[in-house]
Amino acid sequence: MRYPTLELHIAGRWWPKASGGERYVINPADGSPLAALPLAGPDELNLAAEAARRGMRVWRAASALERSQVLRRAADLMRERAADIAHVLTLEQGKPGAEAQREVRLSADILEFQAEEAKRLYGRSVAPRVPGVLTHSVLRQPVGPVAAFTAWNFPVNLPIRKLGSALAAGCSVVIKPAEETPASCMLIVRALLDAGVEPEALNMVCGVPADVSALLIDHPAIAKASFTGSVAVGKQLGERAARHVKRFTAELGGHAPVIVCADADIDAVLALAVPAKFRNAGQVCASPIRFYVARAQFARFADGMAQAARGLRLGPGLDPATQMGPLTHERRVEEMQRFVDDALGQGARLLCGGHRVERRGWFFEPTVLADVPADARALRDEPFGPIAIVQPYDTLDDAIAAANATRYGLAAYAFTRDLAVAHRLGDELEAGMVGINHFGVSQPELPFGGWKESGIGQEMGAEGLLHYTELKTVTVGAPT
């Protein structure tokens, strides 16, 4: 499949042009332009919000079973079209084709799970305590039209998390994917519309990000905002939503620690850790970054990590032999160099990588740093790239304290054969998701969300659906 012509979906129709002008989407593997993206201006954004208000009335009136059936059909369409969607995803985002295929198919699973949960938005009945009152009911109803903003690192998975939960709950949506990766979202919007989602209940816009978010969050038709992206932008959008007392969900990234205990099988840990670390070139919010290794095992682990990282094959995502693709932005390459230079300038050791790859596209070497000082940026801020940090520890107390010593709390991981230690780590690591002896914490059935500055609320799982609902208490007394 060739890269498609880009269009926005507003008020029930596709828009190949819009008043905000256009920008080019760039292939990160070689820097070539893929297509021109129309940008919505205030007129189109207002149209989208008003359409969401109208579409909400229609979509909400459908039964939970009807909504579930539509979303299941959309999941099936995504699976049928997975090869084409994944091809487009790789062209605009850069990740290897096999990773793109997995993303599309997992996203279909997420949508299917939320389709099933649409039928299970349970309330509860409470026995009245006052004579003459017949019933107390606690209901869950859709919160209202949603403005959803997603990032470029998972351009199918991130939109589908929001679209699946919002539409399952009976909400309408105005979704703004990242302008760097719009076609992936456009293709899943097409699948949802082809499956029968009310056209005015599903709008897709792109534009100047700050302008789009400001107008949509401020718009009186919008009841909730949902955002995936950086901590800095998430705080700005959260403040804006709070001014209007609007509901807000935010997934804001992480800086995941990995504690490798003295009893862990180092070869087995490395076999899991290297693919997890360098998947999507490290551009994963739950990516393992800080590896705290028992001192007795540290040298072996550090050498093994560096050797495996040096052996990864870099290249375009469409090459089946590629194990790590490019970064999605040229500015990310420059940022990786700043992280490395800062750490080395403060005394860290470079075990491998550390430089831009001299070839077309936005490639940075898989990088492993050791003995990084606590004040280095790489330990304070999320690198969001192919940088791993390995640090020795002497006691488990030291490792847990170091693991928790950041403002982030999205994911954390640990490896041990001791069941008591496993339970202790699960209890004491400060993160919304903790994986013991594996890295697979993100599954359709499980809530995805962080503690501290890693976010507010959850996505996926039954809990993700609940964030698109409001509680209502209804009590009925005997007629007078």
Number of C-alpha atoms within 10 A of each C-alpha: 9 9 16 13 11 19 22 25 23 26 24 17 12 14 18 14 16 19 13 16 13 16 16 14 22 21 24 28 26 17 14 13 13 18 18 17 25 23 24 26 19 15 11 21 26 19 14 28 29 22 24 32 23 17 25 24 18 18 25 21 12 13 13 20 15 18 24 25 20 22 30 22 19 27 28 19 18 24 19 13 16 19 18 18 25 25 22 23 32 26 26 26 29 31 31 29 25 18 17 28 20 14 21 28 22 20 25 28 21 23 31 24 23 30 28 19 22 27 17 13 17 10 13 10 13 10 10 15 10 8 8 12 14 14 15 17 16 15 16 18 18 22 22 25 31 32 28 26 24 26 20 23 25 24 27 30 25 22 26 24 23 28 26 28 29 28 32 33 31 27 29 35 30 28 25 24 27 23 21 22 28 26 28 29 25 22 20 26 24 18 21 25 19 15 18 16 23 23 22 27 31 30 27 25 27 27 25 13 13 11 13 22 22 14 16 23 27 16 16 14 20 24 24 25 26 27 26 23 20 19 19 10 15 24 15 14 21 21 14 18 21 13 10 14 12 18 20 25 25 27 26 26 26 32 29 25 31 29 28 27 25 20 13 19 14 18 13 11 18 16 13 13 20 19 17 20 24 25 20 28 29 24 22 20 25 28 31 25 30 26 26 25 28 22 17 14 18 20 15 13 22 21 14 17 24 21 14 15 24 16 10 16 12 20 23 25 28 19 13 11 13 17 23 27 29 31 27 27 21 15 10 19 22 14 15 24 15 16 21 24 17 17 24 19 11 14 13 18 17 19 19 21 19 22 17 15 16 10 11 14 24 24 28 28 24 29 23 25 24 21 15 22 15 13 11 19 18 25 20 14 14 21 23 24 29 29 29 25 25 24 21 22 22 13 12 18 10 12 24 20 13 18 25 18 15 19 14 26 29 28 30 30 28 25 25 19 14 12 9 10 15 17 11 12 22 18 11 13 22 23 24 21 23 25 18 19 19 14 21 13 18 18 14 22 16 17 20 23 26 25 20 16 21 26 26 19 20 21 27 25 21 21 17 25 25 23 21 30 22 13 13 12 12 11 14 12 13 9 7 4
